[in-house]
């Protein structure tokens, strides 16, 4: 009997349960689909060891946090349902049903709705996970060779556990509400007078103006100062403090905007008399003013959450795309090995601050070494215990790079001051000063002026170009060429300097530009994730030999022999413990980073995939959370104002006018937080784009645009559902006979 009654209640009150059902279904769908990542990685043909486990673990841990957000939403939505049905539950008790049976009916209704949402969510999640597999393959640049339908028991169990926690929490709150609410409160819930609070409009306008000023100043400060990431070590704390002030200003300003919105709306529309007195606009404005007063805090929170969602998705995926698009330029060879030379600053650091005994075996480098000839060492496979982890070969075997090397080139980088010196001859600040330009923000926080630009010989640069299939560039004795592989602001600066015909002075020699454009396509001096050459001056070999400059680093770039399997070649040399290089018994430097192109591509794909998944996962749940909160608030407002709409109908207002009033009110509540969140995001993204421009031009399009469109569609979908449910509630209220 109780089950039949509960099922009938759910069917009859389906509109009341719609937002609850929609939100719970979306939560189940997203939780299941994103937690099948380990199976998606396998089907997509991504064979990187540990990748599926790492991504699965991170997304699983994130699911627990997002489940907490969804639990709050479920409780919030359930409160709306309870508010709508208080009179019904009171009537049950009047007819003689005990509170225990009422609680049982509520529990059964919650079970029915939760089961329907869970089943629908799992079905949609299974379908979505199949589609996401192709998205996963595209992120990791792989082809799906053997696609087949899959179902993840792990994702199912994890989603079920989260939903059970939400269900138990909702059920306990429902039972608590029935037990504590008095019968007279239940029966009189619909007759309770609507509480309308208004504020002094002039005070509200003043607060609104303060909010506008605070947000405007915060925007200016952020655009001027940027993020603390660009600050030098000595100014990092000060930059963090200033950034904290900016964040506090935009947060306080956002809440002030919404607090003063009601007074601003009244005064603005009252001044437009032809608009204010038209139709139901006066009623609409008064309703907005009253409701904004009660939800100003939640609207501020929603605006900030939308800002975080939009910024995290757009920024995260765009940065990942920038890194991915520039990989070919950043990794010109199959493998690279760097060697870093000791400079006077290095020796002073070891002697005074780090380890004086270490300095005894070091010597100031006065020339570069031939890394190809110096490549000597023993192979090992990570365990250092005498046996390979991959096979039974004894470690200690000498590695010969000639066995795998085909074309190779060494790029020597010198500092722009003579041996023993400390003042660089070529710095970005001096170049900007010559052109009358400001130093790009990309140099903020770097040691660009301390070290200056590097210097490299033209013969090595042209050999690198030849290895990459490009024609050599002629650089005369009195000429120079600026190269940089980081794109964006840096390449623009160097190109502008050369195109302007500006000279460089190096070791007393005045040089003029060899071309009118900086090279970035063949400028990489080592394999890397985000560029290895922030700025290099290429000069003639004869001139370089006369300058006696301080060596800084050497990079050996090697392409494997034609026809050689890349994986086998990588494995044969990647686990090499290189011998220390000695000059007269002392070390002129130390071995730096070894990286293969395939390894860098794999790492970039992993980072790209991880950032994209986290951004989409977090962003979608936050957008759904914001939309659901707004939806429930508006449905509650319509329920509270049902008597007002009934009165409007009785005095002769047309249904079309009433629906238009409902639409206008809900549009303000949905669009205003979105507008504020978008404004915050545009300013933040402008700064982020300037910051990322050091690595290349950041493009907000493609996958990012599609993802944001899906998010906005979900947000708009909630708005449409809210409007349709609201008009249904208004029509039901109008149809009810009015009595006091």
N, C-alpha and C positions, 0 to 999 in steps of 0.2 A: 504493500500500500504506500509506504513512505517513498519507495523507489519510483513508483508510478507518479506520485505527486512531485517529486524532485525533477523527474524527466519532463513533466508537463510545465513546471516552472521555468526550466531552462529554455524550452521551446517558446513559451509565451514571452519571456524576458530576453529573447535573443538579442535585441537591439542594445539592451543594457550591458550585455556581456561582450558585445562586438569588439570594443577597444581592448578589453582584457584578453579575449581570444586571439585577436590579431597580434598583439604584442608578445604573448606567450608563444604563439606559433612561430613568429619571426625569430624569437630567441632560440627556440629549439632548432630551427633550420640552420641558423648561423653557427651555433655551438657544434652541431654535428658535422656540418660541412668543413669547417676550419680545423676540426680535430681529426680529420682523415688525412692530414698532410703526409704522414709516413707512408700510407698506401699510395697516395698520389705521386710521391717521389719515386717509388719503385716502378709504377706503371709508366711514368714519363721517361724512364730510362736514365735517371740520374743516379750514378753508381758511386757517388762520393761517400766514403766511409764516415759514418757518424752524423751525416747531415740530417737524415730523417729523424734520428733520435733527438738532436739538438732542437730542431724546429718543432717537433712534437712536444718536447718538454716545455719550451717557451710558450707555445700557444696553449698548452694544457694549464700551465700556471696562470696565464692571463685569463683563461676561461673562468677560474675561480673568482678573480676580481670582478670580471664583467657579470658573473652570476650574481654577485652582491648588488650590482647596479640594477640588474633585472629584478631581483627580489624586492628591492625598494619600489620599483615600478609596479610590481604585482600587488604589493600592499596598497600603494596609492590608488591603483585602479579598483581594487576590491573595496576600498573605502567609499568610492563613488557608487558602486553597486549597492552597498549596505545603506547608503544614504537614500537611494532611490526606493529601496524596498522596506524601509522601516515600518511603514504603515501596514504592509502586508504581513510582516512577522508579528506585529502587534495584534492584527486581526486573528491570526492563528491562536494566540494566547487567549483572546477574548472568547473564542469559540471553544475553549477548554483544553487546548493542546498545551502540554507542559513544555517548559523551556528545554528539557532534554530532547524531546522529539523535534522541536524547532531547530535545535542545534544539529540533530541528526540529518534533517532535511538540508540544512546549509552545507553540511559535510558532504552529503551525496551530490548536491549541485556542484560543489567545488571539484569533486572527483570526476563528474561527468565532463565538465568544461575542460579540466586539466588533461583528461585522457584524450578528448577530441583534439585539443591543441597539440598534445605530444605526438599523436599518430599523424596528424596533418603535417607537423613540423618535421618529423622523421622522413616522411614520404618526400616532402619538398627538399629536405637536406640531402637525401640520397641522390635525387636528381641533380641538385646543385653541385654536389661533390664530383659527379661525373663530368660536368661542364668545367669546373675549376681545374680539373686535371689538365685540360688543354691550356688553360691560363698558366698553370705551373710549368708546363713544358715550354711555353713561349718565354717565360721569365728566365728559365735556366738554359735557353738556347738548345733544346734537345728535340728529337722527333719521337713520337709515340709509335713504336713498331708493332706492339701487340696489345691494343686496347681491349679491355674486357670489363664487364660490369663487376662492381665490387661493393661490399658492405663491411663496414668497420665495426667489429664488436666492441673494441676499446672506445671508439667515439660514442657509440650507443650507450655504453655503461656510464661514461663520464657525463653525457647529457642527461641520462636518467637520474643520476645521483644529484645533479644540480636542480633538476625539476622537482625531485622529491623534497629537497630542502625548501624550495619555494612553496610547494604545496603545503607542507607541514606548518610553515610559518604563517601562511595565509589562513589556514584552517584554525590555528590557535587564536589568531587575532579576531576571526569571526566569532568563535565561541566566547571569547572574552567580551566582545561587544554585546552579544545577546544576554550574557549573564549579568552584566553591569548596567545595561540600559533599562530604565523603568518603563512600565507598560504605557503610562501616560505620555512619555516622550516619544514612544514608537507611534502611538495613534495620532499624536498631534504634530508629527514631523512636517507634514505638508502644509499645516496651518500656521506654522511659526513664521512670524513676520520677517521679511528679508531685511538684513542689516545693511543699510547704505551709509557709508562713511565718506564725507567730503572734506577736503582741506581748503584752507585759505588759498585762493588761486594765485594771489600775488606772491605768497611765500613759495608755492609750488613752482611758479615761473622763475623765481630767484634761484631755487635749488636746481632747476633744469639748466639755467644759464651757467651755474657753477659747474655742473656736470659737463656741459659742452666745453667750457674753458679747460677743465682738468684733462679731458680726453684730448683736446686739441694740443695742449702743452705736452702731454705724454707722447702724442704722435711726433711732434717736433723734436723732442728729446731723443726718441728712438731713431728717427731719420738722421739726426745729427751725430749721435754717439754710436749707433749700431749696437751689436751684441757684444758682451764682454769677451767673446772668443778672439776678437781682434786686438785686445789690450796686451801690452807687454807685461812681463812678469812683475816688474816694479810697480805697475799701475793697475794690476789685475784686481786687487782688493777695492781700490777706489772705483774702478769700473763696475764691479759687482754691486757696490753700494748705490751707485747712480742708477744702475739697471733696476735694483730693488725699488728705488724711489719712483722710477718710471712705471714699473708694474703696479705699485700701490696707487699711483695717480689714475691710471687707466681703469683699475678695478673700482676705486671709489667713484670715479667719474661715471662709470657705467651704471652703477646702482643709483647715483644721483639723477641721471637721465630718466630712469624709469620712475623714480620717486616723484619727480616733478612733472611727469608726462601728463597727468590728469589736468592740472591747472593750466598747462600750456595748451592742451587741446581745447578746453573750454574758452579761454580768452581768444585763441586764434580763430575759432569758428564763430564765436560771438561777434568778432569784428567783421566777419563776412556774413552780414545779415541775410543776404539773398540765399546763401547756402544754409545758414543755421535754421532758418524758419521754413525751409523747404521740406515737405514730406514729414518723415519721422526723424530727421537729422537731429533735432533737439533731444528727443528721447534717446537716440543712439549715443550722442555725446555724453549725456548724463550717465547712461549705463556704463560707458567706457570709463568715465572719470571715477565712478564708484568702484568698478572692478579692478582697475589699475591700482587703486589705493591698497587693495588687499593682496595683490599678487606681484607687487613691484619687485620684491626680493627674489622671488622665483624667476621672474622674467630676466633679471640681471644675471642670475646663475645660468639660465638657459642660453643667454647671449654669449657668455664666456665659454660655455661648453661647446656651442656651435663654432666659436672662434677656434678652440682647440682642435675640434674635429676637422674643420676645413683646412686649417694650417698644417696639421700633422699629416693628413693624407696628401695634400698638394706638395708640401715641402719634402716629405719623406720619399715619395715616389719620384719626384722630379730630380732630387739629388741622386737617387739610385740610377735613374735614366742617364743623367749627365756622365756619371762614372762609367756606365756601361757603353755609352756611345763613343767615348774617347779612349777605350781600351786599346784599340789598334795603334793609335798614335803614341800612347804611353808605353807600349811594349813592342819595340822594333825588332827584337831578336828572339830566337828560341830560348836563350838563357843569357843571364848577365851576372857578373860578379864584380863588386866594387872593392876598392882598397882605399882607405882613408889615411892620409899622411899626417904626421905630427907637425904642428905649427908652434910658434912661440907661446901662444895662448894656451895650447894644450899642455905643453911642458910646465908652464907656470901653474896651471890648475892642479896637475898631479903633485908638483912639489909643495905647493902651499895649502891645498885644501883637501886633496883626496888621499893619495898614498905616496909619500915621498920616496919610498923604496922602489915603487914602480918606475919612477922617473930615471933611475940609475941605468935601466936597460933600454931607455929611449934615446933617440938622437933626432935632431932637427933635420927634416927631409930637405935636401938641396937639389934633388932631381927625381924624376919619376922612374918606375921600374917596369919591366916588360912582364905583364901579368901572364901572358900566354906561356912564355918560357918558364915562369916561376910557379906554374900550376903543379904543385907536388903535394901529395898527401895520401893518407890511408882511407879506405872505404869503411864505412860502418852503417848500420841500419837502425840506429836509435837505441839499441839496448846496451851497447858498449860492453858486452859480456863475452865477446869472442865468436859468437855465431850470428848469422843474419836472421832477422825475423821473417824474411821472405823465403829463404832457402838455407841450405846447409853449408854455404861457402864460408870459409874462415874470413873474418875481418882482418884488416891489416894489409890487404892486397893493395898494391900501388895503383892509383888511377891515372890513366893517360888521356888527357883531353883530346889529343890528336886522333884518338879512336872514333870520336863522334863529331869533331869540329870540321865544318866545311869553311864557309866564309866567316871571317872574324875581323873585328876592328877594336882598337883600344882608344878610348877618348880620355885624354888627360885634361883635367881642369886645374887652372892656376888662379890664385887670388891676384887682384890687380895692384899688388904692391911688391917690392923687391924682397929678397930673403932677409929675414930679421926685422922687416918693417911691420907697421900696424895700421897705417892709414890708407884705405882703398882709394884708387884713383877714379873709379867709375862707380857712382852710386845712383839709385833711383831719385833721391832727393835733389841732387845736382842736376840731373837730367830734367826734372820737372821745373826746377828753378830757371834753367836755361830757356825752357819753352813758356814760362809764365803760367804753369799749370799747378793744380793741387796734387799732392801725392795720393794715388788711388788707395781706397780703403783696403784693397787686397793686400797692401804692404803693412797694414796696421798689425802691431804685435810681432812682426817678424824682425830678424836681425839683418835685413837687407842692407841698411846703411852701414852697419858695423862690418860686414863682410864684403859688401860691394858685389858687382857682377863678376862672374867667372871669366877666364880667358882660356881659349883653346886654339890649337893650330889649325890652319885651313886644310892641311893634308889629311888629318884625321876626320875632320868634318866632311870633306868630299868623299873619303872612303866610305863613311857611313851612308852618304847619299847614294853612292854607287851600289852598296849592298842592298839598299832599299829600292833600287831600280830607277834612281833619279840622275839627272845630268849634274856634273860638277859645276861649282860656281867659282869664277875667277875673282880672287881678292888680291889686289895689288899691295905693294909694300907700305903705301900710305893710306890704305883703306881698311874698313872694318865692316862686319855684318853682325847684327844682333839676332840671336835665336832664343826661342822660349817655347816649351811644349805645353804650357798650362792654359793657353787660350785666354779669352775674356779680356779683362782690363790690362793685363800685363802685355799681351801681344799688341793690343791697341796702343799702349804707351810707346813701345819700342818702334812700332810702325810709324807712328806720328813723328817720333824723333828723327828717324832716318828720312822720312818723306820731306821733312823740313830742312834737310841738308845740314843738320847740326853736326859739328865736329866733336870728337872725343880726344882727350889728351891722356896718353898712356906712356908712363916712363919718360916724359919729356917729348914724346912724339905726338904730333897733331895728325889725327886720322879723319878722313871723310868717309861717308857711307858708300858702300859698294853697290847697293841697290836702294830702292825706295820702299821696301817692304820687309818686315821681320819674318823669319821662317819659323813655322810651328809644326809643319808636317814631318820634317826630318830632324827635329831638334832634340828628341829624347836621348839622354846619355846613359840610361839604364832602364831596365824593366821596373815598372812601379804601378801603383793603383791610381795615383792622382797627379802624376807628372814628376819628373826628376830634375828639370832644368828651369828654374825661375828666371834665369837671364844669363846669357853667355855672349861674350864678345869674341867673334872669330877673326883672327888676324893672320897675316902671312907668317909662315914658319921662320923666315929669315929675321923678321922683326921680333918674334917671340924669343928667339935664341939670344938676341941682344938685350932683352929686358931683364933677364935673371929674376923671374918672378917666383913667388913662394908656391910650391905645389900644394894642392888641396886634396885632390882625389883622382883616382883612375878607375875607369869602368871598362871591363872586357865584355864585349857583346859578341855572341857566337850563334851562327846558324848551323844546324846539323847538316851532315852530308846528305846529298840528294838521295832519296829513296829510303832513308833510314826511318824506322818507326819512332815517332816522337816519344811515345810512352817508354819504350826500351831505352832510348837515349837519355831521357830524364832520369830513369832509375839507375843508369850506369854511373852518373856523375853527381846526382843531387845529394847523396850521403857521403860527401868527401870532407874529411877533416884535414884542412890545408895546413902545411907546415908554416911556421913563422918565417918571414923574410928577414934576413940579417944583412947589414952593411957594416963591415969591420966589427962584427960580433954584436952589433946593436940593431934594434928595430927602428926603421924610419916611419913605421905606421902599423896599422892593423887591418885584418880582413874585415870587409863590411858585409853588406847583404848579398846573398845569392838567391836568385829567383828565376824560375822558368816561366815562359809565356803561358803555357798550359795551366800551370799552377795559379798564376795571377788571374787568368780567365775564370778558373773554377772558384777562386775566392770572391771575385767580383760578382759572379752569378749567385753565389750563396748569399752575399750581402744584399744584393738587389732583391732576391726573392724574400729574404727574411724581413727587410725593411718594408717591402710592399705588402706582405701579408699582415704584419703588425699594424701598419697604417690603416689598411682597409678594415681589419677586424675591429680595432679600437674606434675608428671613425664611424663605422656603420652602427655599432652599438650606441655610441654617444648620440648620433643623429636620431635613432629610434627612441632613445630615452627622452630626448628633448621634445620630440614630436608627441610622444605618448603623454608626457606631463602636461603639455599645452592642451592636448585633446581632452584629457580628463578634467582639467580646469574649466575649459569652455563648456563641456557637458554639464558640469556642476553649476556653472553660472546660469545656463539655460534652465536647469531644473529649479534653481532658486527663484528665477524670474518668471516662472510659468504663469503666475497670477497676473503679472504685468502684461504679458502677451495676451492673456485671456481678456483683460480689460480693454486693451487696444482693439481687439476684434469686436467686443461688444459696443464700442463707441463708433464703429463703422470703418475702421482701418482695413484696407484691402490686404489679402494674404500676400500679394506680391510685395507690398511695402514692408510687411513684417519680416518676410524672408530676406529682403534687401537689408533691413536693419541687422538681422542675425549675421548675414554674410559680412557686412562692414565691420561689426564688432570682432568677429573671429579673424578677419583678415588683418586687423591691427595687431591682435595678440600673436598671430603667427608670423607676420612679416616684419614687425618692428624689431624683435630680437634677432631675426635672421639678418636684417639690414645692418644692425649694430655689429653682429658677429662678422659679417662680410667686410665691413669697414675696418675692423680690427685686423682681419686677415690680410686685406690688401696692403695695409701699411707694413705689417710684419713680413709679408712675402716680398715687398719691395726691398727691405733691408736684407732679407735672406738671399734674394737674387743677386744683389750687389756682392754679398759675401761669397756666394758660389761662383760668381763670375771669374774668380781667380782660377777656376778649373775649367771653365767653359760656359757657353751660353745656356742658361737654364730654360728649358721649354716646358710650359704648363699646357700640355695638350696630349693627344693620343689617349693612352690608358688613363692618365690622370683626369682628363676631361670626361671620359666615359664613366669613371668611378664617381666623380663629383655629380655627374648627371643622374646616376643611379641613386645616390644619396638624396639629392634634391627631389627626385621622383618619390622616394619613400616619405620624405617630409611633406611633399604636396599631397601624397596619398592619404596621410593622416589628416591633413586639412580637409580633404574632400569627404572622408568618412565622418569627420566631426560635424561638418556642415549638414550632411545628409541625416545623421542621427539627430542633430539639433532641430532641423525642420520637422522631423517626425515627432519629436517631443513637443514642439510648439503646436503642431496640428492636434496632437492628443490632448494638450491642455485646453486648446480652444474648443474642442469638441465636448469637453467635460462641462457639465452644467455648473455655473458659478453660484456658489452659496456661501454664506458666512454663518 
